[in-house]
Amino acid sequence: MLQSSRCRHSSIILAEACCFCNSSAPQKLLDLCFNYINKYLITICEYTGYSAYLKLKEGISLPVEMCEKLLTVRSQSLESIDSTFVNIFKDTRNTRLKRVQLRKSKILDHDLEILLSHNLLELELAQSKELTHNCIRHISKYGASLLSLSIGEGVDIFSHSIFYSLGDRVQSHIMNVPNLRRFSLKSCRELPDDFYALLLSPMSCLTYLDLSNCGSLDDFKYSEHLVNLRTLILYNVDKIEGMTEAICKLKNLTHLDISQSRDDHRRFTKPTATLSTLVENLPHLTSLDISGTDLAGTGVAETDKARGSDIPGLISRVSNPFHFLGLYETLHDACLRHDLPAKLIAGNANEEQILISALAYMDRTEMLQKVLNELFHLFRFETCQFVGQALNVVLEAMNRHLSERHIQISGSATLFYIVKGTSSELHEVVHVKRKIISTLLNGMSVHRNDETMMRNGCLTLCQFKIPIDVLFEYERLVDVLLYSVHGMSSSESFVQRIGIYLLNSLACQVDGQQKIRLGELGAINKMIWLISERLDRGYCDDVLEVAWSTMWNITDETPANCRKFLENNGMEYFLSCLKRFPDKEDLLRNMMGLLGNVAEVKELRHYLMHPEYLSVFSDLLESRCDGIEVSYNAAGVISHIASDGPDFWVVVEPSRQDVLDRMIKAIDSWNLESPRNINYRSFEPILHLVKVFHTPECQRWAVWALANLTKVYPEKYCHLVEKEGGLELLKEISQHLDPPAAIKDLAAIVIEHCVKYKNHDWQQELDG
């Protein structure tokens, strides 16, 4: 009876929640601006004198909305909130703050005083381990304006020593916050018996109190003056049963949370009686959380009256169901029962309960980790209805608990299945894709030494379009991938393998400036390290081959990276790989492709003018590895070297003419219709060789290359020849007296291919 209405209600709640499938709006300009400012604070700030502190530039004044936005963006990013940053808000004339939320900050006591000097209305602190008990003095000084104060985990400002440092004030109160309405204190343990009585005594206006993970609170009778209290959260508080009498006197409570995540405090002496007493004495309750306890009983009806509720202690609420009831991991699986007097249930019986649990326990890492595991199994083995809400939950959890390894692992694993299953919908929503990618990179950056996290992240990134979807995070992605290749402890892991594949895919498709940046970030050095490591072990695998392929792509039309290859003893590694693995066709093709890029750079060709290198290139002309690719690339390298003229060839043996003769013999043996394993984005280096009339052998290779490519791939290369002025050069060849007939014949073939392609009746072919 109640089950169906509850499902309808929760379905509406979840459907109304933000769903990426229903929103294709681009990212707001305001968000883009603040993300940029957060990354480059110097756009609005300057350093104060010779210090490391920042201040607003002269003439800039920010209203409260913009100051709080900057603080929020900063706290949600990987950038640090420290003394340098907080000093921006020291100028209370040109900056304004009313609400401050700080998680994972590095602020000191005097930084908190700067923020409090704005007479804040709300202050939330968590994971700010540098703060000390001296903060209490600052809070008291500016506490009259505070309406909400949250002191979360990782903020240790209360200790035995405060009773000595506060002096006489400890007799009446600990903090002077007379107007406080909301107060949270989490994970505060081992304090004197009268601490909480003194702490809460001046807070008579409280409507919200959260003392999660605060150990034993004695009998809690010191809370009797909190007559306005509406919400009381006692998650993971010890000995709740002894506090029942005091809790029952808080007659205005609408939300009570006495849930547990620890086994040692889950059981009550009289669970049904305790629950009944609480519910019957708190008539205004609309929300109750007993997750992790045995308060729901065994599920067996204890009296005839219990027939309206499968939880005996909630008989009195059958006709007045709760809005929310927390039953996650209760003993005897209460969330699986049928008659539950509530509209929304936090549990693990189905998808709706799991998502509600995730929303309810977003700040509780122990419970959230379990909920995310449930969600992962749901996506892996079942069909999910509320994918958009699940995505929101996972992203929020990962961003809020960046340092929690298990949450990052569970979240990234779930993201893999979400992205994989919704690729078509995600394609339309750019800002959602970007949020997923940024969240993954945040987790991978923080947990870069964790094999599972890096694997999950890489596998999920593979579901996106590389490089289009990831260019906005290009440098961070490259940094993470390079670490997966070089920095992780295992030198032969799946993460290394997938990392280098992603890196190669990225290098293959980005433009020149981004290729240069790859080199600056250390890609060449890391690839050389990989190659060296494989050579030391005498092991040739796909990682070795892709390392050379990655350098081939990174050096494409990028002289700076070609130089880095040579400066890192790249030629020595080339010779070593050639001698160690002479029969590896893919490896040989990739190495020669890379050397072709090096040979295209005029100022670097003297590095290749070495007897051993030239002998190797000459011998490789006769190679039949990978079709004609190795022979073709060897001829390309020789053509570029020879294009500098006879005077440049300073090596006696092998002689220039002998090498060129062997090259012509090789070219004559190639089939003009040979399929290719190569990708040209520009013909500029080849067209340069077309103009080398002093060495017709260079022209021969260049024109043959154009004839082959326009024959086999006309739709890709005919337009490129025409676009880059190749047809004019080839016509000049045809009319010139010097080139041999074989070159003119090839030039005519290229022109014919281009004219034929241009005049092709594509409409007729499409109609056919």
N, C-alpha and C positions, 0 to 999 in steps of 0.2 A: 504493500500500500504506500508506505513512505518512500520506498526505493525508487519508484518511477518518477514521483514528483521531484525527488532530490536530483535524479539524473537530468531532468529537464532544466532545473535551476542551474546546476553546475555547467551544463552544456552552453547555456546562455552566457554565463560568466566567461567561459573560456573562448567562446566564439567572438565575444565583444572585445576581448583582449587583442592587443596589436598583432596583426598577422601579416607577414611579409607578402603573402600572395595578393593582398588587397591594397597594397600601397606601392605605387611606382614613382612617387614624388622624389625628385633629386635631393641630395643633401643640401641643407639650408646654407645660404651664403654666410650667415652669421657663424655657423659651426666651422665652415671652411676657414674663415678669417681667424677665429680663435685658435684653431689647430695650427695655423701658420705662425701666429704670434707666440703660442706656447713653444713652438720649435725654435723660433728666432726672436727671443725676447728683446733683442737689441733693436728691433723695429720701433718699439715704444719706450725702451728703457736705456739707461746709460749707467756706467759704474761710478760710484761716489768716490772721487779722488783716486787714491791708490789702493783702495780697499777692494774686496771681492763682492761687495754688496751692490745691489741694483736699486735704482730709483727711477721714477718716471722722468722722461725728458721734459725740459722746460716747455711750458705752454700746454701740456697734456693733462687733462683732468677726466677721471672716469667715474660715472655714476655707479650706484650700488649694484645695479643689474649686471653691468659689465665687469665690475670687480669680482663679483661672486661667480660669474661665468668663467672668468679666467682661472679662478681658484679651482673650480669644479673640473674644468678641462685638464688642468695641471695634475690634479689628484687622480684622474682616470687614465692618465698616460704613464709612460715609463720614466718621464722626466722627474727630477727630484724636487720635493718641496723642502727647502732648507733655509738657513739664515739668509743666504744670498737672495733667494726669491722673496721671502716674507718681508724683507726690508722695503720692498716696493710699497707696502701698505703702512709704513711708518708715518708717511705724510697724510694725516687725517683730513687735511683740507682738500686734497686732490684725489683721494681715494675714499670709498665708503664700503663698509661691510656690515651686514646684519645677520647673515647666516653662514656659518663656516663648518664644513665637513672635511676632516683630515684623516685619511687612512694611509698607512705606510709612509709617514713623513719622517724627516730627520730634524725636526725643529727642536730648539732648546728652550729653556724656561723663558728667556728674555724675548724669544720670538712669539711665544704664546701671549706674553704681555702686550706686544705690539698689536696682535689681533684683537685681544680683549679691550684694548683702548678705544675701539670703535663702538663700545657699548652694545655688544652683540645681543641679539634676541635668542639665537640658537648656536650651540657649540657642540660638535661631535668629534671625539678623538678616538682613534684606534691604531694599534701597531705603531706607536710613536715612543720608542723605547728610550729616547734620550731625555725625556721629561722626568723631573724629580718632584719630591714633596713640596719644593718651593713654589710650584705652580698653584698650590692651594691658596697661598697669600695673594697671588694675582687674581685668581677667580673670585676671592672674597672682596678684593678691592673694586672690581668692576661687576660684581655679581648682582647688583640691584636691578640691572636691566635684563638679566637672563630669564627667559621663560622656559628654555629647554636645554638640558645638559646631559650629554652621554659620554661616559668614560668607559671605553670598550677594552677588549683584550689587547694585551701588549702595551698598556699604559699603567706603569707601576708608580703611582704618585701617593698611594696610601701605604704606610708601613708603621711599625711600632715607633719609629723615630719621629713621626709627625707629632706625637703627643708631647715630645720634649721641645720640638721646634716651635709649636704653636703657643706654648706657655699657658697663661691664664685663660685664653680663649677656649681651651679644650673643656673647661668646666660647663660652658653653655652651648657651644656649637663647634663644629669643625670647619664648615664653610658658611659664609654669609650670603645666602641666595634666597632672600625672603619672598620673592615673587615667582619662584620656580613652579612651573606646571608639570613638566615632564622631566624625569630623572632616571638615568640608566647607569648602573655600575656592574660591570661584568668581570668575572674571574678574580675576585678580590677575596683572598683567604688568609687564615692565620692572623687575625687581628684581635685585639682585646675584646672581652665580652660585651663591654658597653659601647663599642664603636658605633654600631648601627643605630643605637638609641640616640647617641649624640649627633650622628650624621643627619638623621631624619627629623630631629626635634624642631628645627626652624622651618621645615618644609611643609607647613600646614596647608598650603594651597595646591599640593600635588593632586593631579588627576591621573597620572601615569607613572608607574614605578616598575622598573625592571632590575632584578637582582640575580640574573642568571649566573650560574657557576660560582656563587659566592659562599659555598660551603654551608656551614651551620649558622642559622640566624636565631638560635635559641627558640623561645616560645613565640616570638614576634608580637608580644603584647604591647611593645613600644610603638606600634603602628596605629593605636586606637584613635589618635588625633587626626589621622588622615581621612577625615569624613567625606572629602570630595573625590576620593580615589575611584576611578572608573576602570582602570586597567592595572592588573597585578600579574607580573611574570616572574615565576620562581622556578625556571627551568634549571634542572640539575642542582637544586638546593637540597641539602640533606634534611632528613627527619621531618618531612612535611606533615606527617601524622600528628606530631607534637605541636604543630602550628595551627591546626584546624580550628580550634576555638577562637583564636585571634582573627583568622581570616573570615570566619562567619560573622564577625562584628562589623565588617566593612560592607555595609548593606547596599551601597550604591555601585558595587562592582558590576560591570557589564562583560568584562573579559577576564578570565582566570586561566593561567597556564601553570600547571604543576607537572609538566612532562619531564621524562628522564631519558638519558641516552646511555646511562651506566648501569651495569647489572647489579651492583651492590645496594642500590636504593630503589629498585623497581617494585619490591613487594611491600605491601601494607599488612598490618596485623588483621584488620577487619576491612578489607577493600570495599565491599558493598555498603557497609554501614558508613564508612568515611565519605564515600561519594554521595550517598543519599543526604548525609548531614550538610555537606557543602552546598549541594544543589537546592535543597529545601530552605536553607537559611540565606541564600543569595537570590532573591526573586527576580532581580533585573538582569541576570546573566543571559547574554545572547551568544557568547563564545566561550567554549571550554576546551582545554587541551590536556588530555591525560595520556598522551603518547608515551610508549615505553614503560608503562606501569601495569599493574594487575587490577587496577580499579574497575575495569570493565567486567570483571568476573570471568567465569568459565564459559559462559554462553548458554548454560543450562538454566531454564526458568526456575527460580527459587520459590515463587508463590504464584497463585493464579493471577494476581494482578500484573505479573510480569509479562503477560502474553502480548501486551502492546509494545514492549521494548525488549530486545535481546540483550540489553545491558540492564541488569536488575536495579542498579543504583540510579538509573535515569527514568524510573517509572513515572515520577511526578512531572516529567517533561513530554510525555507522549502527546498531549493535546497542545503543547506549546513548544514545538521543536526549536532547537538552537539554530542560529544562522550558520555557525561553524562548530565542528566537533573534531578534535585531533585524536586520531586512533592509530597513528603510525607505530608499528612494531609493539603494540600492546600484547601482553601475554594472552594466549589462546586466540590470537588473530581476530580481534573484535571487528576490524574493518570488513571482514568477509561476511559478517552476519547480515540478516535481511532487514529486520525492523530496528532501525537506528533513528532516533528522534533528532534529526539535523538535516539542514538543506545542503550544506557543503561538508564533505568528509575528507580529512587528510589521512591517507592510508596507502596501501599498495595493492588493493584488490583489482584495480583497473587503471586505464590511462588517465581518467579524470582525477581519481584520487591521488595518483602519483604527481600529476602536474600541480594540484592544489597543495600537496606536501612540499613540493619544490618552492612554491611561492611563499608558503608559510614559514619555511625553515631556511630561507636564503642566507641568513646571518649565522647559522649554526653549522659549522664545518663538519662536525661528526655526523649529524643527521643528513646534511645535504649530500655528503659523499655517498651515503647509502641510497638516497633517492635518485641521484644521477646514475648509479649502477642499475637501478630498476629501469630507468628511462632508456639506458643503453640496450638492455635486453629486450625492451619493448620494441625498439626500432630494428633490432637485429633479427628477431624471430616473429614479430607480429606486424600488423598494419596499424598505423596511427592516424587518428582523425584530426587532432589538433597540432599539426606540424608547425604552424607559425608560432603558436604559443610555446611549444617545446623548444623551438629555436631561440626565442626570447629568453627563456629560462636558462638555457645552457650558456648563452652569451653573457647574461648577467652574472651567473655563477662564476664563470671563468674570469671575468674582468674584476669581480669583487674580491675573489680569493686567488689572486695571482700566485702567491707563494705556496699554496696548498697543492702539493704534487698529485695527490689522488684525485682531487677535483679537476685538475687540468687534464689528467689522463682519461677519466671517465667522460669529461666534457668533449674532448677532442675526438674520442672514439664515436660518440653520439653524433658529432658534427659530420663525421665521415658519411654516416648513413643518411643524414638529413640532406647533405649536399648531393650525394650520389642519387638520391631518390627524387630530388626536386630541381634538377639542373635546368629544365626548360623554364620553370617559373623564376628561378634565380636569374636567368639570363636577362629578364626584363627589369630587374630591380638592382641597379648598380650600387646604391648606398648600402644595401643589405649584404651584397657580396663583399664589399669593402670592409664592412664591420666584421664579417666572419674571418676574412683574411687577416685583418689587424689583430683580432683576438687570438687567432692561432699563432701569429708571430710573437705576440706578447708572451704567451705560454712557452713557446719554443725558445725564446730569448732567455727567459728566466730559468728554464729547466733544460738547458742545452746539453747537459751531460747525462740526461735520462734517456736511455735507448727507446723505451716505450713511448714517451711523449714525442720524441723526435720522429719516430716511425709513424705515429698517428697523424702528426702534423703534415709530414711529407705526403702521405697517402691522400689526405684530404685536399692538399694543394694541387695534387695531380688531377682532381676532378674539375679544376677551373681551366679556363683558356689561357695558356701561356703564350706570349707575355701580356696580352691585352688586359686581363683581369688584375694583374699583380704589379703593373708598372707604377702605381701610386705609392707602393711600398718597396720599390726596387732595391734600394740600398740595404734596407733591413733584411729583405729576403736573401739577397746575395750573402750578407754577413752570416746569417743562420745556415745557409746551404754550405758555405765554405767551411764553417765549423763542423758540420756533419761529415764533411769529406776528410778534414784534417785534424780537428781538435778532439774528437771523441776517442775514448780509450780503446775501443775495438777497431782494429785496422782492416777487418774483413767482415763487416756487419751488413745487414740488410739496409740500415739507415745510410751507410756510406754509399751503397750501390744506388739507392733511389735518390739520394742527395745529388750525386754527380750526374744522374740522368736529368734531373730537374735543372741543374745548372747548365748543362749542355743545351737543353731545349731553350733556356732563356738566352744563352749566348748566341744561339743560331738565329734568333729572330729580332734582336734589338739593334738599334742603329749605332753609328760610329761613336757618338759621345758616350753612350751607355756601355759600349765595348771598352772604351778607354777607362771608364770608371771601374769596370770589372778588373782590369789590370791593376788599377790603383788600389783596389781593395784586396789585392793579393792572390787573384785567381791563378796567374801563371806560376807563382811560387808554390801554391798548394798542389797544382797538377804535377809539377816537377817532383815534389815530395812523394806523391803517390807513385809516380813512375820509378823513382829511386827505390822505394820500399818494395815494389814488385820485382825489380831487378835483383835486389838483395836476396829475395826468396826464390828467385828463378821461376816465377809464377806469372803466366800470362792469362788474364781473365778479361771479362767484359769491362771491368773497372779500368784496367790499363788501356784498353782500346778506346773507351769513352774519354779518358783523360787526354789522350792525343786529339780526339775529335773535338773536345771542348777547346783546346788550345788552337786548333784549326779554325774554329768559329770565332774565337776571341781575337785572333790576329787578322781576320779578314778585313782588308782595307784599313788597317789600324797600325801604322808604323810604330807607335809608342809601345804597343804590346809585342810586336815582332822584336823590337830591341830588348824588351824584358826577357823574352825567350832566349835570345842569344847571351844576354848577360848572366842568365841563370844556368849557363853551360848546357843549353838545350841541344846543341849539336853533338856533344859527347853522349848524351842520353839517346839521341837518335841512332848513333853508331852502335851503342851497346844493345839497344833493343833489336836492331837489324841483325846483329851477330847472334844474339841469344835466342831470338824467335823468328828465324828467316822464313818460315812457312806460314806465318799468320797473315793472311791476305788483308783482313780488315784493318789490322794494325799498320801494315805497310801502306795501305791507301791513305789512312788518316795522317800518318807521319809525312808522306809526300805532299799531301794537300796543304799541310801547315808550312812546309818548306817552300811551296809555291807562293804562299803569301809573303814569306820573308824575301824571296827572290824578286818580288814585285817592287820592293823598296830600294831605290837606287843607292841611297847612302848606306845601306846595309849589305849590299852585294859583295863587298870586299871580304866580309866574314866568310863567305862561301868559296872564295878563291883559294882553295886548299887542295893539294893533290889527292888526298884521301877522299875528300868529299866529292870532287869531280869524278874520280874513278867510280865511286859508288853510284853517282847519278848516271854515268855512262853505262854501267852494267845493268842498271834497272830499266834502261830503255828496252831491253830484251825480255823484261818480265811479262808474264801472262797472268799474273795474279789479279783477281777481281776484274776479269775482262781486260779492257785496255787502260783502266784507271791509273795503275801504278806507272806504266810506261808513259801514258799521257802526261801525268804530273811531272815525271822526271824530265820529259822533253820541254815542259813549260818552264821548269827551273833553269835548264840549260839555255833556253831561248832568251830568258831575261838576262842571264849572265852574259851571254854572247852579244846582246843588243848594245852593250857599252863599247863595242868595237874591239879590234885586234890588240890595241895597245893595253887594254885593261886586262887581257888574259896573260898574266905574268907567270903562269905555271908552265913548266917545260913538258912535263908528262903527267897526264895525257895531253896531247897537243890539241889546240882548238879545232883544227880542221878534222882530225880523227873523230873527235866527239861529235862534231856537226854532221859528219858523214854517217856515223852510226844513228844519229837522230833521224836523218832523212830516210834511212833504211827502215827504221821503226815506223815512221809515219806511213810509208808506202804499204806496210803490212796491216794497217788498221782498216777495219770495215767502216765505211762512212755512215752506215746505219746502226752502229753500235749504241745500245742504250747506255745512259750515263748515270752515275751515282755522284752527282755534283750539282751545286746550286749557285748560279751567278746572279748577283743583284746589279752588277754593272759590268760592261765590257770595256771599260776604260783601259785597264792594263793590256788586254788583248789588242785593242785598236791602236795602242801605242806601238806594239810590235809590228802592226801592219805597215807602219810608216818607216820601218828600219830597212831602207833600200841597200845599205852597205853590207848587210848580211841576209841574203834572201832565205836562208834556212829558218831564220826567225819569222819571216813573213809566212813561210810555208806552214809552220806550226799554227800560227795565229789564224790564218785563213781557213785551214782545215778545221780548226776548232769551231769557227763560225758556221762552216758548211755542215758539220755534224750536228750541232745544236739546233740550227734552224730546220734541218731535215727531220730530226727525231722529235723535237718539241717546238713546232712552228708557232703554236698559240702563245708560248711563253717568251720566245726569244726573237722572233721576227720583228715585233714591235720595238724591242729593246735595241736591236741593230739600227733601225731607222731613227729612233729617238736620240741616240747618242752620236749620230752623224756617220754611222758605219757605211751606209750605201754610197755616200760621196767618196769616201776613202777607197772603197772597192772599185768604183768606176775609174778613179784615178789610177789604181793598179792596172786595170784592164787596158788603159790607154798609154801607160808608161812603157818605155822601151826596155828597161833593165830587167824586170822580173821574168823568170822562166815561164814557159807555157803552162807548166803544171800549176803554178800559183794563179795565173790568169784564169785557168779553167775552174779552179776552186772558187775564185772570186765571182765568176759568172754563175756558179751553182748557188752561191749565197744570194745574189741579186734575184735569181729566178725564184728561189724559195720565198723571199720577202714579197716579191710582186704577186706571186701566186696566192700567198696567204692574204694579202691585202684585197685582192679581187675575188676572193672566195665567196660564193653565195651562201652565207651562213643561214639565211632565212629558208632557203630551199632544203638545207640539211635538217633544220629544225622541224620543218613541215613533214619531211619524210619520216 
